[in-house]
Amino acid sequence: MSLKILLFCFALLVLVLRLLLDWLNLRYQQQHRGALPAAFAGQIDAQRLQQSCEYSRSKGLLGLVEEGGGGLLTLLFLFSGLLPWYDQLVGSFAAGPVSEGLLFFALLFLGQSLLGVPFSLYRNFVIEARFGFNRMGLGLWCADLIKSLLVGGILFLFLVGGALLLVQVFPHSWWLLVWGFWAVLTVFLLYLSPVLIEPLFFKMEPLKNTALAEQVRQLLGKVGLEAGKVLQVDASRRSGHSNAYFTGIGRVKRVVFFDTLLDQLSDKELLAVLAHELGHWQCGHIRQRLIKSQILILACCYGGFLLLRAQYLPGWFGLDQLSFNGQVLLLGWFGGLVGFFWTPVSSWWSRRQERQADRYAVHLVGGGRELATGLVRLARENLSQLHPHPFYSAVYYSHPPLIERVAWLEQQAAGASCPDKK
């Protein structure tokens, strides 16, 4: 059996495993659709629970079609002979290595974006609208799409164009220079995003609830942090879903609340949610995630450098030759397959950090009651999935399942001792 057939079978196996997990999760939800934990009683009635199950089912079925169709199209492109044809076609139009690489990846990026348009339309204007979440008109949706493509295109030009230029100028050490370039750009975007990118999609203004804004500053002061701004955004123009986040570094740090969240939670619950986010900061999770991602990118850059230099990849796919860009594409695709088996480890690590942040929030705000009730209200308002399949949540969930998380917080509110942050 040739290596190309083995790679195809491996890719097909990963796709089947992904779809099987999605299907098991959908089936498990339907089997437990009538089960309501005690902590949710009084907040979620039978009708709301039914809506939550139907919402999760609708999103899950669409996800199955999108993931399955996308996976099959990728296999067709890589294993049917379309890739070398596309590679040669792009090469015939390009004037040099950098422009060839930009054209090669830009067309793929654009094609992938366009393939996602029908799913995005259906998701927003059928599923989200049916359950009362979508508040966008087609004009605003199109404006967001255009802005997303423009921002993505600019970032693409810097990330990919800069990397290709470094490969061209430094053929023997580009792996280290590309990693360093991307690392610097990542930090730069942490400064840039809050002041230039996020305002493109949201109207940001100072939090109108001045009493809450003062309480936020006092809470930040308790942990030795200072926010440059406490803001609210007009997320309700687009969706009924809610969120809050702590963004930026240095002098551009800011606390941002969706206006939908301000309508759904009490001030104490909002502070408890913010305390959880501060827990990530104080426990060093932001720094740890940044370091982990940079180590992983560095390892990938070096491993990719070795494989590309050895020219193994064309032979793996039964090809006599393939451009540097085509080989990078194959390398990234193969890395994605291998990364699927790393996902459970990464998810476990993330869930561990989320538990630490919950512990910190309980300590900071003096109990878990407000955070528990806030999470239950958010589950009700957002029609959150209450019963994920254990295998699915183990592989994909970055947070502990909601029922498990609320149960622990209720124990803390009832007087159980609060574990330390370790």
Summary of the structure (lengths in Angstrom):
residues: 422
radius of gyration: 23.7
end to end distance: 49.7
largest distance: 71.0
contacts: 1267
relative contact order: 0.11
helix: 75%
strand: 5%
